[in-house]
Amino acid sequence: MRLLRDPILLVHAAAQPCPELQAALKARYAVSSCPLEKLSPDAAGKRSLLVVDAPLNLEHQAQKLRKALAQLTNRLVRRVFVVEENNRVLAVRANACGAEAVLPRPLTRDALYRTIDRVLHDPVTDTRDAGGAGLKAGVSALEDILHFATSGFELTQDELYTHGDEIIEAIAEIGLSEWAELVKRHHSRTFRHSLLVTGVAVGFGQLLGVGHLDLRRLALGSLLHDVGKAEIPVGILEKPGSLTPEETEAMRHHPGLGRAILQRKGGFSAEMIDVVAHHHEMLDGSGYPDKLMANQITDLVRAVTISDIFAALIEERAYKSRLSATEAYDLMCGMTGKLDPVLLREFAHVIMRTPLAV
């Protein structure tokens, strides 16, 4: 068996580490263990990876774990979480604690090794540069949004503006193409898509020369637009293949679910709720969930919709090949009557001036 140079720390909430998990890790890696209550920067040492085996079923457990791991925030220590089941809430709570991968039980050694090898070998984004700092801000914003959507965690749009400002600054400095390269390294398909939509929307606004307040609206609306997916089963969201008709129908509920979340919990403007609820509406009334038409759809929603469709078309998926930026734009131009023609014409600037390589 191969023994990797990078040592792993198994962090466990129980008095002793899980024997099966510890044995599986020791069969392939250099492993030591540490109880959660004794975790510290000294205990983490120079280890490259934490495998965290701690309960997240209750909100107070998640808060305890976040607090324990918070002291490692400024360290490039990567994290794989083992959770009790394939459950969206557990995955969200793990992501909010900085997980780069989440492994549900029952756990096979093959899945464990494949995931750990991938995380260890993926390049670490240097958060000291503008792009890395912007990406970290975007991930933090999405983690907070998902945590807010699935728990008693409180959040307002004012608290998210700082994250949006960092994304705006990053894209202004490094450009949309480099942002797309950074985004594609993230392990979660759902996070990758939201980060890419945000980058495309902000990049679009910057190329048009809109003011900072409008860039903030674009950034925040894009970060929030898929909040309803917090209530979609993770097996559907992260499914590697095509969705069944039933799964597709379940996915179509996410705009309405997102609207309900923001209305129920408060702290977000009617404009942001509008983006969340209506980013799949089309000008000809063929969209969902409310079949809005023409002037019923605001300019902000129209811009986020164009960014959302473009991002989906240029993304690589296991069940489809990505389109080039030009191919995606040509397809969108063929959606006669559905997308705002003036905005779509201006969107050509993104194609002409940004060599996207997603």
C-alpha positions as CSV (number, residue, x, y, z in Angstrom):
1,M,0.0,0.0,0.0
2,R,1.1,3.5,-0.8
3,L,1.8,5.8,2.2
4,L,1.4,9.4,1.4
5,R,3.9,11.9,2.8
6,D,1.2,14.3,4.0
7,P,0.1,13.2,7.5
8,I,-3.6,13.1,8.3
9,L,-5.3,14.0,11.6
10,L,-8.4,12.1,12.5
11,V,-10.6,14.4,14.7
12,H,-13.2,12.5,16.6
13,A,-16.0,13.6,18.9
14,A,-16.4,10.3,20.7
15,A,-14.0,9.3,23.5
16,Q,-12.1,7.0,21.0
17,P,-11.9,7.2,17.2
18,C,-14.2,4.9,15.2
19,P,-12.1,1.6,14.9
20,E,-13.2,0.9,11.3
21,L,-12.5,4.4,10.1
22,Q,-9.1,4.6,11.9
23,A,-8.1,1.2,10.5
24,A,-9.1,2.1,6.9
25,L,-7.1,5.3,7.2
26,K,-4.0,3.7,8.7
27,A,-4.0,1.1,5.9
28,R,-3.1,3.8,3.4
29,Y,-2.0,7.0,5.1
30,A,0.2,8.3,8.0
31,V,-2.5,8.9,10.6
32,S,-2.8,10.2,14.1
33,S,-6.0,11.0,16.1
34,C,-7.2,13.8,18.3
35,P,-10.4,14.3,20.4
36,L,-12.4,17.3,19.2
37,E,-12.1,19.0,22.6
38,K,-8.3,18.9,22.4
39,L,-8.0,20.2,18.9
40,S,-5.7,23.2,18.7
41,P,-3.2,24.7,16.2
42,D,-0.5,22.7,18.0
43,A,-2.4,19.5,17.7
44,A,-3.0,20.1,14.0
45,G,0.7,20.7,13.6
46,K,1.9,20.6,10.0
47,R,-0.8,18.1,8.8
48,S,-2.3,18.8,5.4
49,L,-5.7,17.2,6.1
50,L,-8.2,16.7,8.9
51,V,-10.7,13.9,8.7
52,V,-13.5,15.0,11.0
53,D,-15.8,12.4,12.5
54,A,-18.3,14.3,14.7
55,P,-22.1,14.5,14.9
56,L,-23.9,17.3,13.1
57,N,-27.5,16.1,13.6
58,L,-28.3,18.9,16.0
59,E,-27.6,22.6,15.5
60,H,-25.7,22.9,18.8
61,Q,-23.4,20.1,17.7
62,A,-22.6,22.0,14.5
63,Q,-22.0,25.2,16.5
64,K,-19.6,23.4,18.8
65,L,-17.7,22.0,15.8
66,R,-17.5,25.4,14.1
67,K,-16.1,26.9,17.2
68,A,-13.5,24.2,17.6
69,L,-12.4,24.5,14.0
70,A,-12.5,28.3,13.9
71,Q,-9.1,28.5,15.5
72,L,-7.6,26.9,12.3
73,T,-9.3,29.4,10.0
74,N,-6.0,31.0,8.9
75,R,-4.3,27.7,8.3
76,L,-4.2,25.9,5.0
77,V,-5.6,22.7,6.6
78,R,-8.0,20.9,4.4
79,R,-11.0,19.1,5.8
80,V,-13.0,15.9,4.9
81,F,-16.1,15.2,7.0
82,V,-17.6,11.9,7.7
83,V,-21.4,12.2,8.5
84,E,-24.0,9.7,9.6
85,E,-26.1,9.7,6.4
86,N,-26.5,11.2,2.9
87,N,-28.5,14.2,4.2
88,R,-28.7,17.7,2.8
89,V,-28.7,19.4,6.2
90,L,-25.7,17.4,7.4
91,A,-23.8,18.3,4.2
92,V,-24.7,22.0,4.6
93,R,-23.5,22.0,8.2
94,A,-20.3,20.3,7.2
95,N,-19.7,22.8,4.4
96,A,-20.3,25.6,6.9
97,C,-17.4,24.1,9.0
98,G,-15.1,24.3,6.0
99,A,-15.5,20.8,4.5
100,E,-14.0,20.3,1.1
101,A,-15.7,16.9,0.8
102,V,-18.5,15.2,2.8
103,L,-18.6,11.4,3.0
104,P,-21.9,9.8,4.3
105,R,-22.1,6.5,6.1
106,P,-22.1,3.6,5.2
107,L,-18.6,4.3,4.0
108,T,-16.5,2.1,1.7
109,R,-12.7,2.2,1.7
110,D,-12.7,2.9,-2.1
111,A,-14.9,6.0,-1.6
112,L,-12.7,7.1,1.4
113,Y,-9.4,6.7,-0.5
114,R,-10.7,8.3,-3.7
115,T,-12.0,11.4,-1.9
116,I,-8.9,11.9,0.3
117,D,-6.5,11.5,-2.6
118,R,-8.5,14.0,-4.6
119,V,-8.5,16.6,-1.8
120,L,-4.8,16.1,-1.0
121,H,-3.8,16.5,-4.6
122,D,-6.1,19.4,-5.6
123,P,-4.1,22.7,-5.6
124,V,-4.6,24.8,-2.6
125,T,-5.9,28.3,-3.5
126,D,-3.6,31.0,-2.1
127,T,-6.1,33.3,-0.3
128,R,-3.4,36.0,-0.1
129,D,-3.9,37.0,-3.7
130,A,-7.0,38.9,-5.0
131,G,-8.5,35.9,-6.8
132,G,-8.1,33.5,-3.9
133,A,-9.4,36.1,-1.4
134,G,-12.4,36.7,-3.6
135,L,-13.1,33.0,-4.0
136,K,-12.8,32.5,-0.2
137,A,-15.3,35.3,0.2
138,G,-17.7,33.7,-2.2
139,V,-17.5,30.3,-0.6
140,S,-18.0,31.9,2.9
141,A,-21.0,33.7,1.6
142,L,-22.6,30.5,0.2
143,E,-21.8,28.6,3.3
144,D,-23.5,31.3,5.4
145,I,-26.5,31.3,3.0
146,L,-27.0,27.5,3.2
147,H,-26.5,27.5,7.0
148,F,-29.1,30.3,7.3
149,A,-31.5,28.3,5.1
150,T,-31.3,25.1,7.1
151,S,-31.0,26.3,10.7
152,G,-31.6,29.0,13.2
153,F,-28.5,30.9,12.0
154,E,-29.3,34.5,11.4
155,L,-28.2,36.4,8.3
156,T,-29.1,39.6,6.5
157,Q,-28.2,40.9,3.1
158,D,-26.1,43.7,4.7
159,E,-23.9,41.0,6.2
160,L,-23.3,39.5,2.7
161,Y,-22.4,42.8,1.0
162,T,-18.8,42.6,2.3
163,H,-18.3,39.2,0.7
164,G,-19.8,40.6,-2.5
165,D,-17.4,43.5,-2.5
166,E,-14.4,41.1,-2.3
167,I,-15.7,39.2,-5.3
168,I,-16.2,42.5,-7.2
169,E,-12.7,43.6,-6.4
170,A,-11.2,40.2,-7.3
171,I,-12.9,40.0,-10.7
172,A,-11.9,43.6,-11.5
173,E,-8.3,42.7,-10.8
174,I,-7.9,39.2,-12.2
175,G,-10.7,39.1,-14.9
176,L,-13.6,36.7,-15.4
177,S,-11.5,34.1,-17.2
178,E,-9.2,33.6,-14.2
179,W,-12.2,33.7,-11.8
180,A,-13.7,30.8,-13.8
181,E,-10.4,28.8,-13.5
182,L,-10.4,29.3,-9.7
183,V,-14.1,28.3,-9.4
184,K,-13.8,25.0,-11.2
185,R,-11.5,23.7,-8.4
186,H,-14.3,23.7,-5.9
187,H,-15.5,20.3,-5.0
188,S,-19.3,21.0,-4.9
189,R,-21.1,21.3,-8.2
190,T,-23.7,23.5,-6.5
191,F,-21.1,25.9,-5.1
192,R,-19.2,25.9,-8.5
193,H,-22.4,26.9,-10.3
194,S,-23.3,29.7,-7.9
195,L,-19.8,31.1,-7.9
196,L,-19.6,31.0,-11.7
197,V,-23.0,32.8,-12.0
198,T,-21.8,35.4,-9.6
199,G,-18.6,36.0,-11.5
200,V,-20.4,36.1,-14.9
201,A,-23.0,38.6,-13.6
202,V,-20.4,40.8,-11.9
203,G,-18.1,40.6,-14.9
204,F,-21.0,41.5,-17.2
205,G,-21.8,44.5,-15.1
206,Q,-18.1,45.6,-15.0
207,L,-17.9,45.4,-18.8
208,L,-21.0,47.5,-19.1
209,G,-19.5,50.1,-16.7
210,V,-22.4,50.0,-14.2
211,G,-21.8,51.6,-10.8
212,H,-20.7,49.9,-7.6
213,L,-24.2,49.8,-6.1
214,D,-25.5,47.9,-9.2
215,L,-22.5,45.5,-9.0
216,R,-23.4,44.8,-5.4
217,R,-27.0,44.0,-6.5
218,L,-25.7,41.7,-9.2
219,A,-23.3,39.9,-6.8
220,L,-25.8,39.5,-4.0
221,G,-28.6,38.4,-6.3
222,S,-26.4,35.8,-7.9
223,L,-25.1,34.4,-4.6
224,L,-28.7,34.1,-3.3
225,H,-30.4,32.9,-6.5
226,D,-30.2,29.2,-5.7
227,V,-30.8,29.3,-1.9
228,G,-33.9,27.1,-2.4
229,K,-31.6,24.2,-3.4
230,A,-30.9,24.0,0.4
231,E,-34.2,22.0,0.5
232,I,-33.5,19.8,-2.5
233,P,-32.0,16.3,-1.6
234,V,-28.2,16.3,-2.0
235,G,-28.5,13.1,-4.1
236,I,-30.3,15.1,-6.7
237,L,-28.1,18.2,-6.5
238,E,-24.8,16.3,-6.8
239,K,-26.0,13.5,-9.0
240,P,-23.3,12.7,-11.6
241,G,-25.7,11.7,-14.3
242,S,-28.8,13.1,-15.9
243,L,-31.8,13.6,-13.7
244,T,-35.0,11.5,-14.1
245,P,-38.2,13.4,-14.9
246,E,-39.2,13.1,-11.3
247,E,-35.9,14.6,-10.1
248,T,-36.2,17.3,-12.7
249,E,-39.6,18.2,-11.4
250,A,-38.2,18.3,-7.8
251,M,-35.4,20.7,-9.0
252,R,-38.0,23.0,-10.5
253,H,-39.4,23.7,-7.1
254,H,-36.2,25.5,-5.9
255,P,-37.2,29.0,-6.8
256,G,-40.4,28.8,-4.8
257,L,-38.6,27.1,-2.0
258,G,-36.0,29.9,-1.9
259,R,-38.7,32.6,-1.9
260,A,-40.4,30.9,1.0
261,I,-37.1,30.7,3.0
262,L,-36.3,34.4,2.6
263,Q,-39.9,35.5,3.3
264,R,-40.1,33.2,6.4
265,K,-36.8,34.2,7.9
266,G,-36.6,37.9,7.0
267,G,-33.6,40.2,6.5
268,F,-33.7,40.4,2.7
269,S,-35.3,42.9,0.4
270,A,-38.2,42.4,-1.9
271,E,-35.8,42.8,-4.8
272,M,-33.6,40.0,-3.7
273,I,-36.6,37.7,-3.0
274,D,-37.7,38.6,-6.6
275,V,-34.3,37.3,-8.0
276,V,-34.5,34.1,-6.0
277,A,-38.1,33.4,-7.0
278,H,-38.0,34.4,-10.7
279,H,-34.5,33.7,-12.2
280,H,-36.1,30.9,-14.2
281,E,-38.9,33.1,-15.7
282,M,-38.9,33.8,-19.4
283,L,-40.2,36.9,-21.2
284,D,-42.7,34.8,-23.2
285,G,-44.3,33.3,-20.1
286,S,-42.8,29.9,-20.6
287,G,-40.7,30.0,-17.4
288,Y,-41.4,29.0,-13.8
289,P,-42.7,29.1,-11.1
290,D,-45.1,32.0,-11.8
291,K,-45.1,32.2,-15.6
292,L,-44.3,35.9,-15.5
293,M,-44.1,37.8,-18.8
294,A,-42.3,40.8,-20.3
295,N,-42.6,43.8,-17.9
296,Q,-43.4,41.6,-15.0
297,I,-39.7,40.6,-15.0
298,T,-37.3,43.2,-13.6
299,D,-34.0,44.2,-15.2
300,L,-32.0,42.7,-12.3
301,V,-33.8,39.3,-12.7
302,R,-33.2,39.4,-16.5
303,A,-29.4,40.0,-16.0
304,V,-29.1,37.2,-13.4
305,T,-31.1,34.8,-15.7
306,I,-28.8,35.4,-18.6
307,S,-25.8,34.8,-16.4
308,D,-27.3,31.7,-14.9
309,I,-28.1,30.1,-18.3
310,F,-24.7,31.0,-19.7
311,A,-22.9,29.6,-16.7
312,A,-24.9,26.3,-17.0
313,L,-24.0,26.0,-20.7
314,I,-20.3,26.5,-20.3
315,E,-19.9,24.2,-17.3
316,E,-18.6,20.6,-17.7
317,R,-21.0,18.0,-16.3
318,A,-20.6,14.2,-16.2
319,Y,-23.7,13.9,-18.4
320,K,-22.9,16.6,-20.9
321,S,-20.0,18.3,-22.6
322,R,-19.4,22.0,-22.0
323,L,-20.1,24.5,-24.7
324,S,-17.6,27.1,-25.7
325,A,-18.5,30.7,-24.7
326,T,-19.4,31.4,-28.4
327,E,-21.5,28.2,-28.8
328,A,-23.3,29.1,-25.5
329,Y,-24.0,32.6,-26.7
330,D,-25.2,31.5,-30.1
331,L,-27.6,29.0,-28.4
332,M,-28.9,31.8,-26.1
333,C,-29.5,34.1,-29.1
334,G,-31.7,31.3,-30.6
335,M,-34.0,31.5,-27.5
336,T,-36.2,33.9,-29.3
337,G,-38.6,35.8,-27.1
338,K,-37.3,34.3,-23.9
339,L,-34.3,36.5,-22.9
340,D,-34.0,40.3,-22.9
341,P,-32.7,41.1,-26.4
342,V,-31.0,44.4,-25.4
343,L,-29.1,42.8,-22.4
344,L,-28.3,39.7,-24.6
345,R,-26.8,41.9,-27.3
346,E,-24.7,43.7,-24.6
347,F,-23.7,40.3,-23.2
348,A,-21.7,39.8,-26.4
349,H,-19.0,41.9,-24.7
350,V,-18.5,39.1,-22.2
351,I,-17.9,36.7,-25.2
352,M,-15.7,39.1,-27.2
353,R,-13.5,40.4,-24.4
354,T,-13.3,37.5,-22.0
355,P,-11.6,34.2,-23.1
356,L,-13.5,31.9,-20.8
357,A,-12.1,28.5,-20.3
358,V,-14.3,26.7,-17.8
